[in-house]
């Protein structure tokens, strides 16, 4: 499986910060935002990764990531000349994918669930990671039945059929590029990733996993701050637990 790290878009909701850098390079507590989705790919054993972004800040992203050696992976870089949609960005990686299935992940999404087991076990069709949210109209929305089967999926519906948002991690088999080439732009002029997923739904080849831990789409100041707060809390908890374990070992040694 190949990895596709998509860092496109203009980041208009994060201006003026994104006037000087790509939003995926903005800090989330102690490291750049894009390192969180990158770690999701690496944890799943994906080490051949294409990075797709706009022309404005490609040099900064390439300079920061480098060849991938320090991360234990290999990067290829592709430029999306204009913000034409997530599926359009994914389509640019067809030659890179070379007939393999892909895990496409957005550079501004932070996942706290471990997606590795699902990614590693993916075989055919398409797979989404869903999260229940309070504002589903901002996302692609999946309707599911009691057994978790996907019944429908819509992009930013005015009247959502559920509260389950399609997060920014997508698994597709290699025929996704053929489907993308036949998709038409939406009313907002983009090739929608939701339309790609819908094509698999029509073939009864779309499955989904419902996330239980936190997920942050860090495309606004509030969500970027939220991600930083959660990351810091988790790190402080880990440090406290490590100190308690260390203290427990010392106490045991002294008693013996």
Buried (B, 14 or more C-beta within 10 A) or exposed (E): BBBBBBBBBBBEBBEEBBEEBBBBBBEBBEEBBBBBBBBBBBBBEBBBBBBBBBEBBBEBBBEBBEEBEEBEBEBBBBEBEEBBBBBBBBBBBBEBBEEEBBBBBBBBBBBBBEBBEBBEEBEBBBBBBBBEBEEBBBBBBBBBEEEEEBEEBBBBBEEBBBBBBBBBBBBBBBBBBEBBEEBEEBEEEBBBBBBBBBBBBEEEBBBBBBBEEBBBBBBBEEBBEBBBEBBEEBEEEEEEEEEEEEEEEEEEEEEE
